[in-house]
Structure formats: structure tokens, C-alpha cells
Amino acid sequence: MTTPTQDRRGLALVLLAAAQFVVVLDASIVNVALPSIGSDLHFSESNLQWVVNAYVLVFGGFLLLGGRMADLLGRKRVFMAGLVLFGIASLAGGLATSEGMLIAARAVQGLGGALLSPAALSIITTTFPEGSERNKALGVWGAVAGAGGAAGVLLGGVLTDSLGWEWVFFVNTPVTLAAAAVASTLLVESRAESARRHFDTFGAVTVTASLSLLVYTMVRTDANGWGSATTIGLFAVSAALMALFVWWESRSPAPLVPFRIFRLRNLTAANVVGLLTGAALFSMFFFVSLYMQRVLGYSPLKAGISYLPLAVTIIISAGVASQLTTRFGFKPVLVAGMMLIAVGLLLFSGISPNGTFIADVLPASIIAAAGLGFAFVPITIASQTGVRGEDAGLASGLINTAQQIGGAIGLAVLSTIATSRTSDVLSAAHGARSAMPNALTEGFQSAFTAGAAFAIAGVILALVLLRTRGGPVPEPAAEAA
């Protein structure tokens, strides 16, 4: 029989996982609705991508700040503020009547997500003690977060086809506002009581500007090109801002990011591998969707339904991964997960322009999805292991930022590879329309191969950087660098 305290923690986990599900869902749910949005609001082709980019840019740029705000201002408070902001911005997005209004709403949605996501993860790590209980909780977290991307494609197709694109935004509002109301009574407030209340404004401005500019530069490489003066200049400015941030933090009496946290070897390793996981996997959803719709001729709804096996596999594998991590530690589970991701992406690199779902999509997606569950859960556990309670929000913001930045890097790099290969094949065919399916397929094949290379790099770094065990054996609060 469970105690009331255990019941309360279980309900809190459901609430926190549901909030994260909405955040992840919203990164993908809009993709299916983009053609309808563009038509109704008369978007130009160049501006339509900003319905996605505005969310990604602000979300990725403010995650680290959101995590530290949770530590300093109160995790419950920041979580609830993020939920309310996300819900109101979603309502504004559904009611949008112009390009500017919708893009602004998406940016505010990203800010809400950047506040609530690291706050939710830090609440889990401070609620559940390190070891078996936390591993199980993070298994649920990983299953829900991993399935959110696949569910977004499905739900986006259903809502757009049946009710209209506005409902991909409206659906968020009642969920997030209800969650905020429940959180006010269910969650217990926590913050870094021992930390100074001083807020490092200069550090917050420089790191947020650096990360936002980095993500912006990445998402604009398709238009500006990698070798252009604009791209190189923006990268240089982003790097200069990050260098200024590091200089300032090393001298600040109350830094936004205390660099002592990087003395935790497993935390640092988890963030490096998390970045590579994001680079390998985030773009997988993008290219698989394009392959099914532009080569196999699937409707948005049919493409969305095709993600169901992938979503179910993620949920099952994340649950299994939490159990295996408790028994064997996070290193072997993570290495196995990254290897499965590499195998899945290599299978995807063999897709055919005359392919079928059963032969070309299903086997690869199930293997890659199993790898996602096996990788995401131990990465999250490793990133929180040995972290002081006062730094829980910071650690949560770091791993979220690593995965988000990795996703932006991966999509930018792999899109460039795919586009270049497709252009070469079309040039060889003198632009013949009949060559388009084959050209697109070869571009996707090249992108999947490069994604597998990211995953293989993750395997190598996990083997080299992570401590041998970790999961069931608590680490000290700090380790030698």
C-alpha cells in the first residue's frame, strides 16, 4: 500500500510529464499545419518558416536562463508562470490574423516553454531521491517527452484536417491553464535557499543573446549558406558573447552559472552526448516526414498515423531503460541506445524512391525509437546525478539546452547535406521533373548517413567520458575536474 506522500509524488510526476509533453508536442505539431497557415494568413514563402523558427529560437536561447530562474526564484513559481505564459500565447496564436501576430505568439510560446521545461525537470530531481525512484520517474519523463514529437505529427494532421489549423494552438490553452491551477495546490515550492538572491543580469543577457544568436544563425544557414560573410559574422558574434559570458561568470560573486557544476564528470559528459543525440535524432523526424509525404505521396494525416509504432516503441523502451539503468548503471544503457540510433539511421539511409512503409520506414523507425528511449533516459539521469539541490534548475536547463542546440546544429547541417545532394542529382538529370523523387531520396539518404555519424560519435564519447557505473551508486556532490 502506498503512502499519501508517494501518491502525491506520483500525481506530481503525471502533471510535470504532461506539461513537458505539451512543450515537445508544440515543436512538431505546427509542421503539418504550415501549408494551411500559409494559405489563410497569406504568408510569404520566406516568412512561413518563422512559425517554427520563432519558437525554436526563443526556446533554445532562454532554457539556461529559465533553469537558473527556477533555482533562484522558486521552481514551482517559475513552472506555473511558464504554463500560464504558454497557454495565453497559444490562445493568441489560434486567434492570429496576420503573419506578425502569429510569429510573435510563437516566440512567447517558446519563452513559456523555456521557463516551464527546466523547472519541471528540476522539480522531479528534487522530489525523487537519487537512485531507483528517480530513475523510474525519469523513465516516465523520457517516455512522455520522446513520444511528444511523434504525437505532434499525428495530432497536427488530425486537428488540421478536421477542425482547422487554429486548433493546433487552441488545444494547448485549456491543458496548460488547468495544469497551472493543479500545480498551485499539488506542488511544493523549492529554491536554492543557500544561494545569494542576487540575479546575475549581465550574465543572463550575454548567455541568452549568445545562444539565441547561435540558433538563429543555424536556422538561417539554408538561406545564407555556411560560407557566407553573414553566417561567419554571426557565428563570430555569438562566440564573442559566449566568451564575454565565461569571463564575467568567472569573476562574478553570484554567477548565473557556477562553473563548479562542470566538475561533475557525468553531468559534463551527459551534456556533450546529449548535444550529439539531438543532432542525430531531431532531424530524423523532419526527413522521415518529408520522405513519406514528398516521395511516398502520403497525406499529412497518413504520415502522422505512420508515427504511431515509433511513439509506442519510445514509451516502452524508455520504461525498460529506467529499469536497466537502475540495475546496470547509465553508461551501458546509453551506449546501447546510441548504437541503436546509429543502426536505425543507417537503415533509413537505404530508403528507396519506390519504397513502402513496411520495408523502408517501419523497421528503421522502430530501431531508432528504441534507441531514443534507451539514450534519452540515461542521459537525463546522468545529467542530474550528484547535482546539489541548489543547482537542480541549472542542471536541468543545461541538458535541455544541449539537446536543443544539438537539434538546431543537426538540422542545419543535415539539411545542407540533403539539399546539396538533391541539387547535384537534379543537375545531372538536367532538371527533369521525373528525376525529383530519386533526387529527394538520395538527399535524404545522405542526411541519414550523416546523422548516423553523429550517433557513432556519441557512442565513442559516452564510452570515453562517462564513469563506468553511476545509476545505482550515488555520486558525491562534487568531483575533481
C-alpha positions as CSV (number, residue, x, y, z in Angstrom):
1,M,0.0,0.0,0.0
2,T,1.4,3.4,-1.0
3,T,1.6,6.3,1.4
4,P,-0.1,9.6,0.8
5,T,3.3,11.1,0.2
6,Q,4.0,8.6,-2.5
7,D,0.5,9.2,-4.0
8,R,1.2,12.9,-4.1
9,R,4.6,12.5,-5.8
10,G,3.0,10.2,-8.4
11,L,0.4,12.8,-9.2
12,A,3.1,15.5,-9.4
13,L,5.0,13.3,-11.8
14,V,1.9,13.0,-14.0
15,L,1.4,16.7,-14.0
16,L,5.1,17.5,-14.8
17,A,5.3,14.9,-17.5
18,A,2.1,16.2,-19.1
19,A,3.5,19.7,-19.2
20,Q,6.7,18.6,-20.9
21,F,4.6,16.6,-23.4
22,V,2.8,19.8,-24.4
23,V,6.1,21.6,-24.9
24,V,7.7,18.9,-27.0
25,L,4.4,18.4,-28.9
26,D,4.3,22.0,-29.9
27,A,7.7,21.9,-31.6
28,S,6.3,19.4,-34.1
29,I,2.5,19.8,-34.2
30,V,2.7,23.0,-36.3
31,N,4.7,21.4,-39.1
32,V,1.8,19.6,-40.6
33,A,-0.4,22.7,-40.4
34,L,2.1,25.0,-42.1
35,P,0.5,24.8,-45.6
36,S,-2.9,25.8,-44.2
37,I,-1.5,28.5,-42.1
38,G,0.4,30.0,-45.0
39,S,-2.7,30.0,-47.2
40,D,-5.1,31.5,-44.6
41,L,-2.8,34.2,-43.3
42,H,-1.1,34.9,-46.7
43,F,2.4,34.1,-45.5
44,S,5.3,34.6,-47.9
45,E,7.4,31.5,-48.5
46,S,10.4,33.0,-46.7
47,N,8.3,34.1,-43.7
48,L,6.4,30.8,-43.2
49,Q,9.5,29.0,-41.7
50,W,9.4,31.6,-38.9
51,V,6.3,29.9,-37.5
52,V,8.6,27.1,-36.5
53,N,11.9,29.1,-36.1
54,A,10.4,31.8,-33.7
55,Y,9.5,29.0,-31.2
56,V,12.8,27.1,-31.6
57,L,14.9,30.3,-31.4
58,V,13.4,31.7,-28.1
59,F,13.0,28.2,-26.5
60,G,16.7,27.3,-27.2
61,G,18.0,30.7,-26.2
62,F,16.2,31.1,-22.9
63,L,16.4,27.5,-21.5
64,L,19.6,28.1,-19.5
65,L,18.2,31.3,-18.0
66,G,14.8,29.6,-17.3
67,G,16.6,26.8,-15.4
68,R,18.6,29.2,-13.2
69,M,15.5,31.4,-12.6
70,A,13.8,28.3,-11.2
71,D,16.6,27.8,-8.7
72,L,16.7,31.4,-7.6
73,L,13.0,32.5,-7.7
74,G,11.3,29.2,-6.9
75,R,10.8,26.1,-9.1
76,K,7.0,25.9,-8.6
77,R,6.6,29.6,-9.2
78,V,8.6,29.6,-12.5
79,F,6.9,26.4,-13.6
80,M,3.4,27.9,-13.1
81,A,4.5,31.2,-14.8
82,G,5.7,29.2,-17.8
83,L,2.4,27.3,-18.1
84,V,0.3,30.4,-18.0
85,L,2.5,32.2,-20.5
86,F,2.5,29.2,-22.8
87,G,-1.3,28.9,-22.5
88,I,-2.0,32.6,-23.2
89,A,0.5,32.6,-26.2
90,S,-1.2,29.5,-27.6
91,L,-4.6,31.2,-27.5
92,A,-3.1,34.3,-29.2
93,G,-1.6,32.1,-31.9
94,G,-5.0,30.5,-32.6
95,L,-6.6,33.9,-32.9
96,A,-3.9,35.3,-35.1
97,T,-5.0,37.2,-38.1
98,S,-1.6,38.2,-39.5
99,E,2.0,37.0,-40.0
100,G,3.4,39.2,-37.3
101,M,0.8,38.3,-34.7
102,L,1.3,34.5,-35.2
103,I,5.1,34.8,-35.2
104,A,5.1,36.9,-32.0
105,A,2.8,34.4,-30.3
106,R,5.1,31.5,-31.3
107,A,8.1,33.4,-29.8
108,V,6.2,33.9,-26.5
109,Q,5.2,30.2,-26.6
110,G,9.0,29.5,-26.8
111,L,9.6,31.7,-23.8
112,G,6.9,29.9,-21.8
113,G,8.4,26.5,-22.7
114,A,11.9,27.7,-21.7
115,L,10.6,28.6,-18.3
116,L,8.5,25.5,-17.6
117,S,10.6,22.7,-19.1
118,P,13.8,23.0,-16.9
119,A,11.7,24.0,-13.9
120,A,9.6,20.8,-14.3
121,L,12.7,18.6,-14.6
122,S,14.4,20.2,-11.6
123,I,11.2,19.6,-9.6
124,I,11.4,15.9,-10.4
125,T,15.1,15.7,-9.4
126,T,14.4,17.5,-6.1
127,T,11.2,15.4,-5.4
128,F,12.5,11.9,-6.1
129,P,15.7,10.7,-4.3
130,E,18.7,9.7,-6.4
131,G,18.6,6.0,-7.4
132,S,15.8,3.7,-8.3
133,E,12.9,6.2,-7.5
134,R,14.4,9.0,-9.6
135,N,15.3,6.6,-12.4
136,K,11.7,5.4,-12.6
137,A,10.4,9.0,-12.6
138,L,12.8,10.0,-15.3
139,G,11.8,6.9,-17.3
140,V,8.3,8.3,-17.3
141,W,9.6,11.7,-18.2
142,G,11.7,10.3,-21.1
143,A,8.8,8.2,-22.4
144,V,6.5,11.2,-22.5
145,A,9.0,13.7,-23.8
146,G,10.2,11.3,-26.5
147,A,6.7,10.4,-27.7
148,G,5.7,14.1,-27.8
149,G,7.5,14.7,-31.1
150,A,5.8,11.8,-32.8
151,A,2.4,12.5,-31.3
152,G,2.7,16.1,-32.5
153,V,2.8,15.0,-36.2
154,L,-0.2,12.8,-35.7
155,L,-2.3,15.3,-33.7
156,G,-1.4,18.1,-36.0
157,G,-2.7,16.1,-39.0
158,V,-5.9,15.2,-37.2
159,L,-6.7,18.7,-35.9
160,T,-5.8,20.4,-39.2
161,D,-7.9,18.1,-41.3
162,S,-10.9,18.1,-39.0
163,L,-11.1,21.4,-37.2
164,G,-8.6,23.7,-38.8
165,W,-5.0,24.9,-38.1
166,E,-6.1,27.2,-35.3
167,W,-6.8,24.2,-33.1
168,V,-3.1,23.1,-33.1
169,F,-2.8,26.2,-30.8
170,F,-6.2,26.2,-29.1
171,V,-5.7,22.7,-27.8
172,N,-2.8,23.9,-25.6
173,T,-4.6,26.6,-23.7
174,P,-7.1,24.6,-21.5
175,V,-4.4,21.9,-20.8
176,T,-1.7,24.4,-19.6
177,L,-4.1,26.7,-17.6
178,A,-5.6,23.6,-15.9
179,A,-2.1,22.3,-15.1
180,A,-1.2,25.6,-13.6
181,A,-4.3,25.5,-11.4
182,V,-3.5,22.0,-10.2
183,A,0.2,22.8,-9.7
184,S,-0.7,25.6,-7.2
185,T,-2.1,23.0,-4.8
186,L,-0.2,19.8,-5.7
187,L,3.4,21.0,-5.9
188,V,5.6,22.1,-3.1
189,E,7.8,25.2,-3.6
190,S,11.6,24.8,-3.5
191,R,14.5,27.0,-4.3
192,A,18.2,27.3,-3.7
193,E,18.0,28.7,-0.1
194,S,21.7,28.8,0.3
195,A,22.3,30.7,-2.8
196,R,22.5,34.5,-2.8
197,R,19.3,36.2,-4.1
198,H,21.3,38.5,-6.4
199,F,20.4,37.9,-10.0
200,D,23.2,38.0,-12.5
201,T,21.6,40.3,-15.1
202,F,24.7,40.8,-17.2
203,G,25.4,37.0,-17.3
204,A,21.8,36.4,-18.2
205,V,21.8,38.9,-21.1
206,T,25.1,37.7,-22.6
207,V,24.4,33.9,-22.5
208,T,20.9,34.3,-23.7
209,A,22.0,36.6,-26.6
210,S,24.8,34.2,-27.5
211,L,22.6,31.1,-27.5
212,S,19.7,32.8,-29.4
213,L,22.1,34.2,-32.0
214,L,23.7,30.7,-32.4
215,V,20.3,29.1,-33.0
216,Y,19.3,31.9,-35.4
217,T,22.5,31.5,-37.4
218,M,21.8,27.8,-37.6
219,V,18.3,28.0,-38.8
220,R,19.3,30.7,-41.4
221,T,22.1,28.6,-43.0
222,D,19.6,27.3,-45.6
223,A,19.2,30.9,-46.9
224,N,22.6,32.4,-46.1
225,G,24.9,29.5,-46.7
226,W,27.6,28.2,-44.4
227,G,30.5,30.1,-46.0
228,S,28.7,33.5,-46.4
229,A,30.0,36.6,-44.6
230,T,26.7,36.8,-42.8
231,T,26.9,33.3,-41.3
232,I,30.6,33.6,-40.3
233,G,30.0,37.0,-38.8
234,L,27.0,35.9,-36.8
235,F,28.9,32.8,-35.5
236,A,31.8,35.2,-34.5
237,V,29.4,37.5,-32.6
238,S,27.8,34.5,-30.8
239,A,31.2,33.2,-29.9
240,A,32.4,36.6,-28.6
241,L,29.2,36.9,-26.5
242,M,29.9,33.4,-25.0
243,A,33.5,34.3,-24.3
244,L,32.3,37.5,-22.5
245,F,29.8,35.5,-20.5
246,V,32.5,33.0,-19.4
247,W,34.9,35.9,-18.4
248,W,32.1,37.6,-16.4
249,E,30.9,34.4,-14.7
250,S,34.5,33.5,-13.6
251,R,34.6,36.8,-11.7
252,S,31.0,37.3,-10.5
253,P,30.4,36.8,-6.8
254,A,26.9,35.3,-7.6
255,P,27.2,33.8,-11.1
256,L,24.2,32.7,-13.2
257,V,26.2,29.5,-14.0
258,P,28.6,28.5,-11.2
259,F,31.3,26.7,-13.2
260,R,31.9,24.3,-10.3
261,I,28.9,22.3,-11.6
262,F,31.1,21.1,-14.5
263,R,33.4,19.3,-12.1
264,L,30.7,16.6,-12.1
265,R,32.2,14.5,-14.9
266,N,29.0,12.6,-15.7
267,L,27.0,15.8,-15.9
268,T,29.5,17.3,-18.4
269,A,29.7,14.0,-20.4
270,A,25.8,13.8,-20.5
271,N,25.6,17.3,-22.0
272,V,28.1,16.5,-24.7
273,V,26.4,13.2,-25.6
274,G,23.0,14.9,-25.3
275,L,24.1,17.5,-27.9
276,L,25.1,14.7,-30.3
277,T,21.8,12.8,-29.6
278,G,19.8,16.0,-30.5
279,A,21.9,16.4,-33.7
280,A,21.2,12.8,-34.8
281,L,17.6,12.5,-33.8
282,F,15.7,15.8,-34.1
283,S,16.3,15.9,-37.8
284,M,15.1,12.3,-38.2
285,F,11.5,13.3,-37.7
286,F,11.9,16.1,-40.2
287,F,13.4,13.9,-43.0
288,V,11.1,10.9,-42.4
289,S,8.1,13.2,-42.7
290,L,9.3,14.7,-45.9
291,Y,10.1,11.3,-47.3
292,M,6.6,9.9,-46.6
293,Q,4.8,13.0,-48.0
294,R,7.0,14.1,-50.9
295,V,8.3,10.7,-52.1
296,L,5.7,8.1,-51.0
297,G,2.9,10.6,-51.5
298,Y,1.3,10.3,-48.1
299,S,-1.3,12.8,-46.8
300,P,-0.4,14.7,-43.6
301,L,-2.9,12.6,-41.7
302,K,-1.5,9.3,-43.1
303,A,2.1,10.4,-42.3
304,G,1.0,11.3,-38.8
305,I,-0.6,7.9,-38.2
306,S,2.5,6.2,-39.5
307,Y,4.4,7.6,-36.5
308,L,2.3,5.5,-34.0
309,P,4.6,2.5,-34.0
310,L,7.5,4.8,-33.3
311,A,5.7,6.6,-30.5
312,V,4.7,3.3,-28.8
313,T,8.3,2.0,-29.1
314,I,9.7,5.1,-27.4
315,I,7.3,4.7,-24.5
316,I,8.1,1.0,-24.0
317,S,11.9,1.5,-24.4
318,A,12.0,4.4,-22.0
319,G,10.3,2.3,-19.3
320,V,12.7,-0.5,-19.9
321,A,15.7,1.9,-19.9
322,S,14.9,3.2,-16.5
323,Q,14.9,-0.3,-15.1
324,L,18.1,-1.3,-16.8
325,T,19.8,1.9,-15.6
326,T,18.9,1.2,-12.0
327,R,20.4,-2.3,-12.4
328,F,23.4,-1.7,-14.6
329,G,24.1,2.0,-14.4
330,F,23.6,4.6,-17.1
331,K,26.7,4.1,-19.2
332,P,26.0,0.7,-20.8
333,V,22.3,1.6,-21.4
334,L,23.3,4.9,-23.0
335,V,25.9,3.2,-25.2
336,A,23.4,0.6,-26.3
337,G,20.9,3.4,-27.1
338,M,23.3,5.4,-29.2
339,M,24.2,2.2,-31.1
340,L,20.6,1.5,-31.8
341,I,20.1,5.1,-33.1
342,A,23.1,4.7,-35.4
343,V,21.7,1.4,-36.7
344,G,18.2,2.9,-37.3
345,L,19.6,5.9,-39.2
346,L,21.8,3.6,-41.3
347,L,18.7,1.6,-42.2
348,F,17.0,4.8,-43.1
349,S,19.9,5.6,-45.4
350,G,18.8,2.7,-47.6
351,I,15.3,4.1,-48.4
352,S,14.1,3.8,-52.0
353,P,12.2,6.2,-54.2
354,N,9.8,3.3,-54.9
355,G,9.8,2.3,-51.3
356,T,7.0,1.2,-49.0
357,F,6.2,1.9,-45.3
358,I,6.7,-1.7,-44.3
359,A,10.0,-2.2,-46.0
360,D,11.6,1.3,-45.8
361,V,10.1,3.1,-42.8
362,L,8.8,0.7,-40.1
363,P,11.9,-1.4,-39.3
364,A,14.3,1.6,-39.2
365,S,11.8,3.8,-37.1
366,I,11.3,1.1,-34.5
367,I,15.1,0.5,-34.0
368,A,15.8,4.3,-33.9
369,A,12.8,4.8,-31.5
370,A,14.1,2.1,-29.2
371,G,17.5,3.8,-29.3
372,L,15.9,7.1,-28.4
373,G,14.3,5.7,-25.3
374,F,17.5,3.9,-24.3
375,A,19.5,7.0,-24.8
376,F,17.3,9.8,-23.6
377,V,16.6,8.3,-20.1
378,P,20.2,7.6,-19.1
379,I,21.4,10.9,-20.5
380,T,18.8,12.7,-18.3
381,I,19.7,10.6,-15.3
382,A,23.4,11.2,-15.8
383,S,22.9,14.9,-16.2
384,Q,21.2,15.1,-12.8
385,T,23.4,12.7,-10.8
386,G,25.4,14.2,-7.9
387,V,23.9,17.7,-8.5
388,R,23.3,19.8,-5.4
389,G,19.7,20.7,-4.7
390,E,20.5,24.4,-5.2
391,D,21.7,23.7,-8.7
392,A,18.9,21.4,-9.9
393,G,17.3,24.0,-12.2
394,L,20.7,24.9,-13.7
395,A,21.5,21.2,-14.4
396,S,18.0,20.8,-16.0
397,G,18.5,23.9,-18.1
398,L,21.9,22.7,-19.3
399,I,20.7,19.3,-20.5
400,N,17.7,20.9,-22.2
401,T,19.9,23.5,-23.9
402,A,22.4,20.9,-25.0
403,Q,19.8,18.8,-26.7
404,Q,18.0,21.8,-28.3
405,I,21.3,23.4,-29.6
406,G,22.3,19.9,-30.9
407,G,18.9,19.6,-32.7
408,A,19.4,23.0,-34.3
409,I,23.0,22.1,-35.4
410,G,22.0,18.7,-36.7
411,L,19.0,20.0,-38.7
412,A,21.1,22.8,-40.2
413,V,24.0,20.5,-41.2
414,L,21.9,17.6,-42.4
415,S,19.5,19.9,-44.4
416,T,22.5,21.4,-46.2
417,I,23.8,17.9,-47.0
418,A,20.4,16.8,-48.2
419,T,19.8,19.9,-50.3
420,S,23.3,19.7,-51.9
421,R,22.9,16.1,-52.9
422,T,19.4,16.6,-54.3
423,S,20.7,19.6,-56.3
424,D,23.6,17.5,-57.7
425,V,21.2,14.7,-58.8
426,L,18.8,17.1,-60.4
427,S,21.7,18.8,-62.3
428,A,22.9,15.5,-63.6
429,A,19.4,14.8,-64.8
430,H,19.2,18.3,-66.4
431,G,16.3,19.3,-64.0
432,A,13.9,16.7,-65.3
433,R,10.7,16.5,-63.1
434,S,10.8,12.7,-63.4
435,A,14.1,12.8,-61.5
436,M,12.7,14.6,-58.5
437,P,11.7,11.5,-56.4
438,N,15.1,9.9,-56.9
439,A,16.9,13.2,-56.2
440,L,15.0,13.8,-53.0
441,T,15.6,10.2,-51.8
442,E,19.3,10.5,-52.4
443,G,19.4,13.7,-50.5
444,F,17.6,12.1,-47.6
445,Q,19.9,9.1,-47.7
446,S,22.9,11.3,-47.4
447,A,21.3,13.2,-44.4
448,F,20.5,9.9,-42.6
449,T,24.1,8.7,-43.1
450,A,25.5,11.9,-41.6
451,G,23.0,11.6,-38.7
452,A,24.4,8.1,-38.0
453,A,27.9,9.6,-37.8
454,F,26.6,11.9,-35.0
455,A,25.3,8.9,-33.2
456,I,28.5,6.9,-33.6
457,A,30.4,9.9,-32.2
458,G,28.0,9.8,-29.3
459,V,28.9,6.1,-28.7
460,I,32.6,6.9,-28.6
461,L,32.3,9.9,-26.3
462,A,30.0,8.0,-23.9
463,L,32.5,5.2,-23.7
464,V,35.4,7.6,-23.1
465,L,33.8,10.3,-20.9
466,L,31.2,8.6,-18.7
467,R,32.1,7.0,-15.4
468,T,31.7,3.2,-15.6
469,R,28.6,3.0,-13.5
470,G,26.7,5.8,-12.0
471,G,23.0,4.9,-11.9
472,P,22.5,2.8,-8.7
473,V,25.6,4.2,-7.0
474,P,25.2,7.8,-5.6
475,E,28.0,10.1,-6.6
476,P,29.4,12.8,-4.2
477,A,28.2,16.3,-4.6
478,A,31.3,17.3,-6.4
479,E,34.2,15.5,-8.1
480,A,37.7,16.5,-9.1
481,A,37.6,18.1,-12.6
